[in-house]
Amino acid sequence: MGFKDPVFPPVDPKAFLARPLTERLRVLGAQWAEQGFGTPYMVHCIYFVKLFVFYGFLGVAIATSTSGMAFWHVGDWWNQPIVYEKLILWTVLLESIGVAGSWGPLAGKAKPMTGGILFWAKRNTIRLRPWKWIPGTNGDRRTVFDIAVYLLMLISLVVGIVLPGHQISDFGAAMARLGLDASHGLVSPAALIAPIVLLVLIGLRDKVIFLAARGEQYLPPLLAFAILPAAMPDHGFSNMMIALKIVIGVVWVGAGFSKVNKHFTMVIPPMVSNSPFMPLPGLRRRFYKNFPEDMRPSALAKFTAHGPGVVVEIVAPLILVFSTNMTVTVIAALFMVAYHFFIISTFPLAVPLEWNLLFAYSSLILFVGFPAGKGFAVTDMTPGWLAIVIAAGLLFFPVLGNIRPDKVSFLPSMRQYSGNWATGLWAFAPGAEEKLNRVTRSAPNQIDQFIAAGYPPDWAEITLQMTIGWRSMHSNGRGLFSILLATVPDIDRRSVREAEFLCNSILGFNFGDGHMHREDMIKAVQDEARFEPGECMVVWAESQPVGKKTQQYKVIDAALGVVEEGSWNVHEMVETQPWLPGGPGPHTVHWSKLRGSRSLGSVA
């Protein structure tokens, strides 16, 4: 892999692009296994500078300087709660602007590299409401009101970050138990009301901004900062710190349990293959059964997924939440720090690097800085039933989202890396993709972005096709491509796009949430793109619910709506190869406008 130049597959580009889709998938999958996305190391360096200098250093400098501390005195600030509060506000601010997660070339943003604010502060861009029954949320275009609420939210976050600390009644006594300086105080609970209210308000109007701000991750801590110190003067601070431990524990454990499935094993090989810290192709190949003939996960991949992968994310967090032994707590915290740095090192395509760095820091400040043995154990919450209420409230969406994934985004469901995602693929007839440039947004089609960034047109196309090669290596990719092959006769002539990437160029954000590019978004796109019937075909699949063996899919014609529904068995799909050498995987058609007499029943 070069420092400045990407690594492309060793093919003649024109001849490669003329080959059938399944043949291309085989080449692209093998290329990904050995080289990942092929991203130049210079791009990884840009991400590291953004993460450690812009986000980390600048965030700490702002948090400490506005709280009366010097950032170079690490021992004075690393366990100060106000620094932690302000770093969360800083993270929400950057996520809400669009310069944290889902940023840059690895997220499909080449020129410009930022989506976010460029879309969300622009009139008539697409807006996706989470629930149709909420009054005052009609429509799918951004208005002046939406822009005003969004910008006010950003301003309110800045205000919370720059205000000096505020004292509450039990803060001094609690800090004294730890021998810590209490003079810096906490972020004023009153200053947190506006960010919370505005985040919820804009989220009811546009779920994309709420999820981009990582509302499911950071709204609970913001509520803890705002409510507990103000409502419980005698125990507010201690309860706040204990509540933060419960919050992060639920996030970790929920994500860990979501990975106990057949999907997650298939996440590990392409994830590891994309790491710039895994330079040896031979080691990358070991995560596949028999590269390149059998690209299913190897025994090493299965061990990594269900050994360190799941166990560390369930066992270590439970130890942190319940341990009163300081040595055991420190060891478990270091495990979680290593876990988050491992995720950073793989550069997952949503690039949630800031979230991982913050959670690594959270492991230390919450559990080592405020240990259970000093009055910050879960059993120390006063009253005790409050811990149960908080845990139950936090578990509501993960439980509902795994039982009814169609009702809840995979992010509040805590399925960030589980492989069990709602997903999609778009297939454009020759020339039809250009119609997307009619849609009001702040960036052109991604093929145009990569060409503008200096890629020759054919190599820009192959770069985008690397993402569908990546998708084919996951369980849901096998299913999606099976349906495409079975329902779109001219698929070899079409431009096939990974929906998550494409969604980024239309909405300004995507974090792997297929709910952002299902029927409501497709309809909003069609209102301006005006595809003719058959020009834009989308295959979309929902996540697998707990207790079921199948995933439900839909085929959507942008001009006509849903034209087929069906399902596939997850076990059968994970046993196939990414390029589907035997043709479409087995699936069941529930109804269809596409297949005539074959509109019902199983298709081999």
C-alpha positions, -999 to 999 in steps of 0.1 A, spaced: 0 0 0 15 34 -10 17 65 11 1 88 -15 -14 64 -40 -42 39 -35 -37 2 -42 -60 -10 -70 -68 -46 -81 -42 -60 -106 -66 -58 -135 -71 -39 -168 -98 -15 -158 -119 -15 -190 -117 -52 -194 -126 -57 -157 -156 -34 -158 -169 -54 -188 -169 -87 -168 -201 -101 -152 -209 -89 -117 -202 -122 -100 -167 -124 -116 -160 -89 -104 -172 -97 -69 -147 -126 -67 -118 -103 -77 -129 -75 -54 -134 -98 -24 -99 -113 -29 -84 -78 -32 -102 -66 -1 -89 -97 18 -53 -88 10 -54 -50 8 -86 -38 25 -100 -7 8 -65 0 -6 -66 34 10 -33 54 8 -15 56 42 -17 94 38 -55 92 43 -50 72 75 -25 98 87 -52 125 81 -76 105 102 -50 102 130 -43 139 130 -80 146 131 -85 121 159 -56 129 182 -48 166 174 -81 181 164 -104 160 185 -83 148 214 -57 176 220 -80 205 211 -109 190 230 -88 186 262 -73 220 257 -107 236 255 -122 215 283 -93 223 307 -88 259 299 -124 268 303 -125 250 336 -94 267 352 -69 239 345 -38 235 323 -39 207 298 -2 199 302 -9 189 339 -25 156 330 -25 145 366 -47 174 376 -74 169 350 -77 133 339 -101 124 367 -120 157 369 -157 152 361 -161 186 344 -134 176 318 -153 144 311 -186 164 308 -171 189 284 -155 162 263 -189 146 258 -203 179 248 -173 184 225 -179 150 210 -216 157 204 -207 190 188 -183 175 164 -206 146 156 -234 170 150 -213 192 127 -203 161 107 -165 162 113 -163 132 136 -178 98 126 -188 91 90 -163 116 77 -139 115 48 -129 91 20 -135 59 41 -171 70 45 -175 78 8 -169 115 11 -140 125 -11 -147 160 -22 -160 176 1 -148 153 29 -175 167 53 -212 161 50 -232 170 81 -236 208 84 -232 213 47 -264 194 43 -282 201 75 -279 239 73 -291 240 37 -328 244 28 -347 216 9 -322 189 16 -338 156 25 -351 152 61 -363 119 75 -387 119 104 -385 89 127 -423 86 133 -451 97 111 -475 100 141 -456 129 157 -475 162 151 -456 189 133 -431 166 115 -448 163 81 -427 165 50 -393 153 39 -375 185 31 -355 207 54 -371 241 63 -358 273 78 -372 261 111 -352 229 109 -320 249 102 -327 273 130 -332 245 156 -301 227 143 -279 258 145 -293 267 180 -284 232 191 -248 237 180 -246 271 198 -260 256 230 -233 229 229 -206 255 226 -221 275 255 -220 244 277 -184 238 268 -171 273 274 -189 281 307 -169 278 339 -177 252 365 -207 252 388 -207 239 424 -234 215 437 -240 205 473 -225 170 476 -197 175 450 -171 187 475 -176 159 500 -175 132 473 -143 146 457 -127 149 492 -132 111 497 -109 107 467 -85 134 477 -94 154 445 -97 191 439 -133 201 440 -128 238 431 -134 233 393 -170 222 399 -193 207 372 -210 219 341 -241 238 353 -271 215 350 -291 245 337 -267 249 308 -275 214 296 -312 219 293 -310 236 259 -288 211 242 -310 182 254 -343 198 244 -329 210 210 -314 176 203 -347 158 210 -366 184 190 -344 182 159 -344 144 163 -382 143 160 -379 163 128 -349 144 114 -336 111 128 -305 115 107 -292 144 128 -301 127 161 -282 96 152 -253 115 137 -250 133 171 -250 97 185 -280 106 206 -285 70 217 -250 71 232 -247 107 246 -283 117 255 -284 94 286 -251 110 300 -264 145 292 -296 137 311 -275 123 340 -254 155 341 -285 177 340 -310 159 362 -293 140 390 -271 169 405 -300 193 403 -328 169 416 -309 152 444 -287 177 462 -275 152 489 -265 124 465 -267 140 431 -230 138 421 -224 103 434 -256 91 417 -245 108 385 -212 90 384 -228 57 391 -254 63 365 -226 70 339 -211 36 348 -245 19 342 -248 38 308 -215 27 295 -219 -8 309 -252 -12 290 -237 0 258 -208 -25 261 -228 -55 272 -256 -48 248 -232 -46 219 -215 -78 231 -247 -98 233 -258 -86 199 -227 -103 184 -237 -138 195 -250 -146 161 -240 -161 127 -233 -127 112 -205 -114 135 -180 -140 125 -182 -127 89 -175 -91 101 -140 -100 115 -121 -110 83 -129 -79 62 -126 -57 93 -91 -70 100 -81 -69 63 -88 -32 63 -64 -24 91 -32 -6 80 -15 -22 110 -19 -56 95 6 -52 66 13 -88 59 -11 -102 33 -3 -138 45 -16 -129 80 -48 -114 66 -54 -145 45 -54 -166 77 -88 -151 86 -103 -169 56 -108 -207 53 -88 -212 22 -79 -180 4 -89 -174 -23 -110 -205 -31 -130 -205 2 -136 -170 16 -157 -181 45 -143 -172 80 -115 -194 92 -112 -210 127 -90 -180 136 -118 -156 126 -143 -175 146 -121 -175 177 -115 -138 173 -152 -131 170 -165 -153 198 -135 -154 220 -118 -120 226 -145 -102 206 -176 -111 225 -161 -122 258 -141 -91 264 -172 -69 255 -194 -88 280 -172 -101 308 -148 -71 312 -177 -45 313 -196 -66 339 -164 -68 360 -161 -30 357 -197 -23 368 -197 -47 397 -161 -52 409 -150 -36 442 -114 -49 438 -92 -21 425 -66 -44 409 -93 -64 390 -109 -31 380 -77 -16 365 -70 -48 345 -106 -48 331 -104 -11 323 -71 -17 304 -88 -45 285 -115 -21 274 -89 6 264 -71 -20 243 -104 -31 228 -113 4 216 -78 10 203 -81 -22 183 -113 -9 167 -96 24 159 -67 5 143 -90 -13 118 -106 19 104 -141 6 101 -160 22 71 -181 44 93 -149 55 110 -163 60 145 -128 69 158 -138 97 182 -164 75 199 -138 48 205 -113 72 219 -138 88 242 -150 53 254 -113 43 261 -110 74 283 -144 67 299 -131 33 309 -104 50 330 -121 80 345 -154 63 355 -140 31 369 -104 38 379 -109 75 387 -141 69 407 -137 34 421 -165 13 436 -146 10 469 -148 48 474 -186 51 474 -192 48 436 -204 12 434 -237 4 418 -250 -6 452 -241 28 466 -268 46 445 -294 63 467 -321 52 466 -311 18 454 -341 13 432 -329 41 410 -301 20 396 -327 -6 385 -349 20 369 -319 35 350 -307 1 338 -343 -9 327 -347 24 308 -314 20 290 -323 -16 281 -357 -8 266 -345 1 231 -319 -26 228 -344 -53 238 -372 -39 215 -347 -33 187 -335 -69 187 -371 -83 188 -385 -58 163 -356 -44 144 -380 -28 119 -391 -5 148 -357 7 161 -325 18 145 -296 -6 149 -277 21 169 -301 23 199 -304 -15 195 -266 -16 204 -258 -36 173 -229 -14 161 -205 -41 150 -228 -72 151 -230 -78 114 -268 -80 119 -278 -48 101 -305 -35 78 -287 -31 44 -292 -24 8 -278 -22 -27 -289 2 -55 -286 -9 -92 -288 18 -118 -294 13 -155 -267 28 -177 -267 65 -174 -294 66 -147 -271 73 -118 -265 108 -131 -301 116 -122 -291 116 -86 -274 149 -92 -309 164 -95 -314 159 -58 -309 189 -35 -278 182 -15 -243 196 -9 -222 170 -27 -223 154 -62 -224 116 -68 -195 98 -53 -181 87 -87 -179 124 -95 -162 132 -62 -135 106 -67 -129 118 -102 -127 154 -89 -102 142 -63 -79 130 -91 -90 94 -98 -92 84 -135 -128 76 -143 -124 38 -146 -104 35 -114 -129 58 -96 -156 33 -106 -135 3 -94 -129 21 -61 -166 24 -56 -171 -12 -65 -146 -21 -38 -174 -13 -14 -198 -38 -29 -170 -63 -28 -168 -55 10 -205 -60 13 -204 -93 -4 -182 -107 23 -209 -102 49 -239 -125 54 -264 -98 43 -243 -92 12 -248 -127 0 -285 -123 4 -287 -89 -13 -267 -100 -43 -288 -132 -46 -319 -111 -49 -303 -88 -74 -292 -117 -96 -327 -132 -94 -347 -101 -101 -327 -78 -123 -319 -96 -157 -295 -69 -169 -275 -67 -137 -242 -71 -154 -247 -39 -173 -258 -18 -143 -239 3 -118 -243 -14 -84 -238 8 -54 -235 0 -17 -264 18 -1 -246 30 30 -220 48 9 -246 62 -15 -267 74 15 -238 95 27 -238 116 -5 -276 121 -3 -282 127 34 -247 138 45 -244 109 70 -247 72 74 -234 50 101 -244 16 87 -281 22 95 -302 8 67 -333 26 80 -318 58 65 -321 44 30 -354 25 29 -387 34 12 -392 69 27 -357 80 16 -361 64 -18 -394 82 -23 -378 115 -13 -350 109 -38 -375 100 -66 -394 132 -61 -364 151 -76 -344 124 -95 -375 113 -115 -362 78 -125 -382 60 -151 -396 25 -141 -367 0 -140 -339 26 -141 -332 25 -103 -337 -9 -86 -330 -13 -48 -327 -45 -29 -332 -38 8 -331 -62 38 -341 -58 74 -320 -71 103 -326 -106 116 -349 -105 147 -340 -125 178 -357 -159 177 -360 -161 139 -338 -177 114 -346 -155 85 -341 -119 72 -369 -102 53 -361 -84 20 -378 -60 -4 -371 -51 -40 -380 -15 -46 -383 2 -80 -377 39 -73 -404 49 -97 -430 22 -88 -424 14 -51 -420 -21 -36 -423 -47 -63 -413 -79 -44 -410 -91 -8 -395 -123 5 -369 -138 30 -338 -158 31 -324 -182 57 -293 -167 74 -276 -201 79 -279 -209 42 -265 -175 32 -234 -177 55 -224 -210 39 -222 -196 4 -192 -178 -12 -192 -140 -16 -194 -143 -54 -223 -168 -54 -206 -194 -77 -238 -215 -77 -260 -186 -86 -285 -168 -63 -287 -183 -28 -319 -200 -17 -347 -176 -7 -384 -175 -4 -406 -151 -25 -436 -140 -5 -451 -120 -34 -438 -104 -65 -447 -82 -95 -414 -92 -111 -415 -130 -114 -449 -139 -128 -458 -175 -120 -428 -177 -97 -443 -151 -74 -447 -174 -44 -425 -200 -29 -389 -210 -25 -363 -202 -52 -331 -222 -52 
